[in-house]
Amino acid sequence: MRELLLESPEDCGYRYAILVDEMAVGGLCCESYGIKVTGPDGDSQAVPNITVSVGRIDELAELVRRNQVSPVTLRDVVEDWL
C-alpha cells in the first residue's frame, strides 16, 4: 500500500494522505483508494478501499483536508460521505 501525502492547511497540525492499494475484481486487478489522517501527537486513522474512482477519492480528500478532519472523526465522515 502506498501513501500519497496531501498538502495540509496552514497551521492545521494534521497530515492527510490518499492510500493506494490493489484489489482483485472479477479476475482483474485495479487500484483502490482510501484516506488516512495523522494527528500532531502521532495518532492516526486510516480507511482503506473506499473507492476505485480517482475523481471520488479526490473529492473526499479535499473535503477531509478543507474541514481539517481529525483521526477521531475520520471514519464517521467517510461513512456519511458514502
PyMOL commands that place a pseudoatom at each C-alpha (Angstrom):
pseudoatom trace, name=CA, resn=MET, resi=1, chain=A, elem=C, hetatm=0, pos=[0.000, 0.000, 0.000]
pseudoatom trace, name=CA, resn=ARG, resi=2, chain=A, elem=C, hetatm=0, pos=[1.295, 3.446, -0.950]
pseudoatom trace, name=CA, resn=GLU, resi=3, chain=A, elem=C, hetatm=0, pos=[0.548, 6.774, 0.690]
pseudoatom trace, name=CA, resn=LEU, resi=4, chain=A, elem=C, hetatm=0, pos=[0.267, 9.954, -1.357]
pseudoatom trace, name=CA, resn=LEU, resi=5, chain=A, elem=C, hetatm=0, pos=[0.718, 12.864, 1.036]
pseudoatom trace, name=CA, resn=LEU, resi=6, chain=A, elem=C, hetatm=0, pos=[-1.578, 15.841, 0.551]
pseudoatom trace, name=CA, resn=GLU, resi=7, chain=A, elem=C, hetatm=0, pos=[-0.808, 19.442, 1.309]
pseudoatom trace, name=CA, resn=SER, resi=8, chain=A, elem=C, hetatm=0, pos=[-2.328, 20.259, 4.707]
pseudoatom trace, name=CA, resn=PRO, resi=9, chain=A, elem=C, hetatm=0, pos=[-3.967, 23.588, 5.523]
pseudoatom trace, name=CA, resn=GLU, resi=10, chain=A, elem=C, hetatm=0, pos=[-1.530, 26.003, 7.157]
pseudoatom trace, name=CA, resn=ASP, resi=11, chain=A, elem=C, hetatm=0, pos=[-1.288, 25.625, 10.974]
pseudoatom trace, name=CA, resn=CYS, resi=12, chain=A, elem=C, hetatm=0, pos=[-3.599, 22.606, 10.811]
pseudoatom trace, name=CA, resn=GLY, resi=13, chain=A, elem=C, hetatm=0, pos=[-1.406, 20.103, 12.646]
pseudoatom trace, name=CA, resn=TYR, resi=14, chain=A, elem=C, hetatm=0, pos=[-2.850, 17.127, 10.757]
pseudoatom trace, name=CA, resn=ARG, resi=15, chain=A, elem=C, hetatm=0, pos=[-1.255, 15.183, 7.915]
pseudoatom trace, name=CA, resn=TYR, resi=16, chain=A, elem=C, hetatm=0, pos=[-3.511, 13.814, 5.207]
pseudoatom trace, name=CA, resn=ALA, resi=17, chain=A, elem=C, hetatm=0, pos=[-2.761, 11.047, 2.714]
pseudoatom trace, name=CA, resn=ILE, resi=18, chain=A, elem=C, hetatm=0, pos=[-4.541, 9.129, -0.005]
pseudoatom trace, name=CA, resn=LEU, resi=19, chain=A, elem=C, hetatm=0, pos=[-3.941, 5.394, 0.315]
pseudoatom trace, name=CA, resn=VAL, resi=20, chain=A, elem=C, hetatm=0, pos=[-3.391, 3.456, -2.909]
pseudoatom trace, name=CA, resn=ASP, resi=21, chain=A, elem=C, hetatm=0, pos=[-3.743, -0.322, -2.904]
pseudoatom trace, name=CA, resn=GLU, resi=22, chain=A, elem=C, hetatm=0, pos=[-4.536, -3.050, -5.423]
pseudoatom trace, name=CA, resn=MET, resi=23, chain=A, elem=C, hetatm=0, pos=[-7.686, -5.123, -5.297]
pseudoatom trace, name=CA, resn=ALA, resi=24, chain=A, elem=C, hetatm=0, pos=[-8.849, -8.081, -7.375]
pseudoatom trace, name=CA, resn=VAL, resi=25, chain=A, elem=C, hetatm=0, pos=[-12.195, -7.602, -9.109]
pseudoatom trace, name=CA, resn=GLY, resi=26, chain=A, elem=C, hetatm=0, pos=[-13.501, -10.498, -11.185]
pseudoatom trace, name=CA, resn=GLY, resi=27, chain=A, elem=C, hetatm=0, pos=[-10.058, -11.761, -12.108]
pseudoatom trace, name=CA, resn=LEU, resi=28, chain=A, elem=C, hetatm=0, pos=[-8.731, -8.285, -12.871]
pseudoatom trace, name=CA, resn=CYS, resi=29, chain=A, elem=C, hetatm=0, pos=[-6.549, -6.085, -10.703]
pseudoatom trace, name=CA, resn=CYS, resi=30, chain=A, elem=C, hetatm=0, pos=[-7.381, -2.434, -10.181]
pseudoatom trace, name=CA, resn=GLU, resi=31, chain=A, elem=C, hetatm=0, pos=[-6.278, 0.296, -7.827]
pseudoatom trace, name=CA, resn=SER, resi=32, chain=A, elem=C, hetatm=0, pos=[-8.432, 1.099, -4.825]
pseudoatom trace, name=CA, resn=TYR, resi=33, chain=A, elem=C, hetatm=0, pos=[-8.173, 4.295, -2.823]
pseudoatom trace, name=CA, resn=GLY, resi=34, chain=A, elem=C, hetatm=0, pos=[-8.589, 5.181, 0.822]
pseudoatom trace, name=CA, resn=ILE, resi=35, chain=A, elem=C, hetatm=0, pos=[-7.749, 8.033, 3.155]
pseudoatom trace, name=CA, resn=LYS, resi=36, chain=A, elem=C, hetatm=0, pos=[-5.510, 8.429, 6.208]
pseudoatom trace, name=CA, resn=VAL, resi=37, chain=A, elem=C, hetatm=0, pos=[-5.243, 11.197, 8.811]
pseudoatom trace, name=CA, resn=THR, resi=38, chain=A, elem=C, hetatm=0, pos=[-2.363, 11.542, 11.266]
pseudoatom trace, name=CA, resn=GLY, resi=39, chain=A, elem=C, hetatm=0, pos=[-2.648, 13.933, 14.194]
pseudoatom trace, name=CA, resn=PRO, resi=40, chain=A, elem=C, hetatm=0, pos=[0.095, 16.104, 15.671]
pseudoatom trace, name=CA, resn=ASP, resi=41, chain=A, elem=C, hetatm=0, pos=[0.501, 13.592, 18.518]
pseudoatom trace, name=CA, resn=GLY, resi=42, chain=A, elem=C, hetatm=0, pos=[1.143, 10.736, 16.066]
pseudoatom trace, name=CA, resn=ASP, resi=43, chain=A, elem=C, hetatm=0, pos=[-2.273, 9.093, 16.404]
pseudoatom trace, name=CA, resn=SER, resi=44, chain=A, elem=C, hetatm=0, pos=[-3.628, 8.059, 13.047]
pseudoatom trace, name=CA, resn=GLN, resi=45, chain=A, elem=C, hetatm=0, pos=[-6.730, 6.566, 11.486]
pseudoatom trace, name=CA, resn=ALA, resi=46, chain=A, elem=C, hetatm=0, pos=[-6.980, 5.010, 8.041]
pseudoatom trace, name=CA, resn=VAL, resi=47, chain=A, elem=C, hetatm=0, pos=[-9.962, 3.904, 5.977]
pseudoatom trace, name=CA, resn=PRO, resi=48, chain=A, elem=C, hetatm=0, pos=[-8.692, 1.799, 3.047]
pseudoatom trace, name=CA, resn=ASN, resi=49, chain=A, elem=C, hetatm=0, pos=[-10.530, 0.623, -0.073]
pseudoatom trace, name=CA, resn=ILE, resi=50, chain=A, elem=C, hetatm=0, pos=[-13.206, 3.322, -0.159]
pseudoatom trace, name=CA, resn=THR, resi=51, chain=A, elem=C, hetatm=0, pos=[-13.430, 3.632, -3.950]
pseudoatom trace, name=CA, resn=VAL, resi=52, chain=A, elem=C, hetatm=0, pos=[-11.760, 2.713, -7.233]
pseudoatom trace, name=CA, resn=SER, resi=53, chain=A, elem=C, hetatm=0, pos=[-12.505, 6.161, -8.693]
pseudoatom trace, name=CA, resn=VAL, resi=54, chain=A, elem=C, hetatm=0, pos=[-9.701, 8.736, -8.716]
pseudoatom trace, name=CA, resn=GLY, resi=55, chain=A, elem=C, hetatm=0, pos=[-12.239, 11.566, -9.003]
pseudoatom trace, name=CA, resn=ARG, resi=56, chain=A, elem=C, hetatm=0, pos=[-14.245, 10.374, -5.998]
pseudoatom trace, name=CA, resn=ILE, resi=57, chain=A, elem=C, hetatm=0, pos=[-11.203, 9.979, -3.732]
pseudoatom trace, name=CA, resn=ASP, resi=58, chain=A, elem=C, hetatm=0, pos=[-10.023, 13.452, -4.769]
pseudoatom trace, name=CA, resn=GLU, resi=59, chain=A, elem=C, hetatm=0, pos=[-13.449, 14.834, -3.723]
pseudoatom trace, name=CA, resn=LEU, resi=60, chain=A, elem=C, hetatm=0, pos=[-13.265, 13.085, -0.364]
pseudoatom trace, name=CA, resn=ALA, resi=61, chain=A, elem=C, hetatm=0, pos=[-9.645, 14.094, 0.231]
pseudoatom trace, name=CA, resn=GLU, resi=62, chain=A, elem=C, hetatm=0, pos=[-10.479, 17.743, -0.447]
pseudoatom trace, name=CA, resn=LEU, resi=63, chain=A, elem=C, hetatm=0, pos=[-13.482, 17.579, 1.913]
pseudoatom trace, name=CA, resn=VAL, resi=64, chain=A, elem=C, hetatm=0, pos=[-11.391, 15.985, 4.688]
pseudoatom trace, name=CA, resn=ARG, resi=65, chain=A, elem=C, hetatm=0, pos=[-8.481, 18.387, 4.202]
pseudoatom trace, name=CA, resn=ARG, resi=66, chain=A, elem=C, hetatm=0, pos=[-10.600, 21.541, 3.883]
pseudoatom trace, name=CA, resn=ASN, resi=67, chain=A, elem=C, hetatm=0, pos=[-12.586, 20.723, 7.046]
pseudoatom trace, name=CA, resn=GLN, resi=68, chain=A, elem=C, hetatm=0, pos=[-9.488, 19.621, 8.969]
pseudoatom trace, name=CA, resn=VAL, resi=69, chain=A, elem=C, hetatm=0, pos=[-10.980, 16.260, 9.907]
pseudoatom trace, name=CA, resn=SER, resi=70, chain=A, elem=C, hetatm=0, pos=[-9.213, 14.597, 12.826]
pseudoatom trace, name=CA, resn=PRO, resi=71, chain=A, elem=C, hetatm=0, pos=[-8.272, 10.910, 13.158]
pseudoatom trace, name=CA, resn=VAL, resi=72, chain=A, elem=C, hetatm=0, pos=[-11.079, 10.514, 15.719]
pseudoatom trace, name=CA, resn=THR, resi=73, chain=A, elem=C, hetatm=0, pos=[-13.821, 11.650, 13.331]
pseudoatom trace, name=CA, resn=LEU, resi=74, chain=A, elem=C, hetatm=0, pos=[-12.449, 10.319, 10.021]
pseudoatom trace, name=CA, resn=ARG, resi=75, chain=A, elem=C, hetatm=0, pos=[-14.470, 7.091, 9.937]
pseudoatom trace, name=CA, resn=ASP, resi=76, chain=A, elem=C, hetatm=0, pos=[-17.739, 8.940, 10.666]
pseudoatom trace, name=CA, resn=VAL, resi=77, chain=A, elem=C, hetatm=0, pos=[-17.028, 11.496, 7.928]
pseudoatom trace, name=CA, resn=VAL, resi=78, chain=A, elem=C, hetatm=0, pos=[-16.275, 8.735, 5.396]
pseudoatom trace, name=CA, resn=GLU, resi=79, chain=A, elem=C, hetatm=0, pos=[-19.428, 6.795, 6.323]
pseudoatom trace, name=CA, resn=ASP, resi=80, chain=A, elem=C, hetatm=0, pos=[-21.569, 9.929, 5.951]
pseudoatom trace, name=CA, resn=TRP, resi=81, chain=A, elem=C, hetatm=0, pos=[-19.900, 10.747, 2.623]
pseudoatom trace, name=CA, resn=LEU, resi=82, chain=A, elem=C, hetatm=0, pos=[-20.620, 7.284, 1.239]
for i in range(1, 82): cmd.bond("trace and resi %d" % i, "trace and resi %d" % (i + 1))
show_as sticks, trace
zoom trace
